[in-house]
């Protein structure tokens, strides 16, 4: 299951978000999307969790959670077009 996490602080890195998500299950990949020119976070990330029930638990727990001073949003990622 792929999660979409938004409203991240612009200083967030993969290594900041991974342990937060791992509290809810196995995480196979965390990718905080960054601006190519500045290297700064664009404020959102994709997290892959192989177990759907763990992914759903993570979404429920992460939605509205305070992370690095911001209230983050979490939902299932939409398939690529």
C-alpha positions in Angstrom: 0.0 0.0 0.0 1.3 3.4 -0.8 0.5 6.4 1.5 0.5 10.1 0.6 1.6 12.3 3.4 1.2 16.0 3.0 1.7 19.3 4.9 5.2 18.3 5.8 7.7 21.0 6.9 10.1 22.0 4.2 13.0 20.8 6.3 11.7 17.2 6.4 13.8 14.4 5.1 13.2 10.7 4.4 15.1 9.8 7.6 12.8 12.0 9.7 9.6 10.5 8.5 10.6 6.8 8.3 10.7 6.1 12.1 7.3 7.8 12.5 5.7 5.5 10.0 7.6 2.4 11.2 5.7 2.7 14.5 2.7 1.3 12.6 4.3 -1.5 10.7 7.0 -2.4 8.1 8.0 0.4 5.7 9.7 -0.6 2.5 10.3 3.0 1.1 9.9 6.6 2.2 10.4 9.3 -0.4 10.0 13.0 0.6 9.6 14.8 -2.7 12.2 17.6 -3.1 12.6 20.6 -5.4 15.4 19.8 -7.9 16.8 23.3 -7.8 17.0 23.8 -4.0 16.9 20.3 -2.7 14.2 21.5 -0.2 11.2 19.4 0.5 8.0 20.2 -1.4 6.0 19.4 1.6 4.8 15.9 0.7 6.0 12.4 0.7 5.1 8.8 -0.4 5.5 5.9 1.9 5.3 2.3 0.9 4.0 -0.3 3.4 3.6 -3.9 2.1 0.8 -4.8 4.5 -2.5 -3.1 3.8 -3.8 -3.3 7.4 -0.7 -1.7 8.7 -0.9 1.0 6.0 -4.5 1.7 7.0 -3.5 1.9 10.7 -0.7 4.3 9.8 -3.1 6.6 7.9 -5.5 6.6 10.8 -2.7 7.5 13.3 -0.8 10.0 11.1 -3.9 12.0 10.0 -3.7 15.2 12.0 -0.6 14.2 13.9 1.9 17.0 14.8 5.2 16.3 13.0 8.1 18.7 13.3 5.7 21.5 14.2 3.1 20.9 11.5 -0.2 19.1 11.5 0.3 16.5 8.7 -2.3 14.8 6.5 -2.3 11.2 5.4 -4.3 9.2 2.9 -3.9 6.4 0.4 -1.9 7.5 -2.6 -3.8 7.6 -5.9 -2.5 5.4 -8.7 -0.2 7.1 -11.3 -2.0 8.1 -14.5 
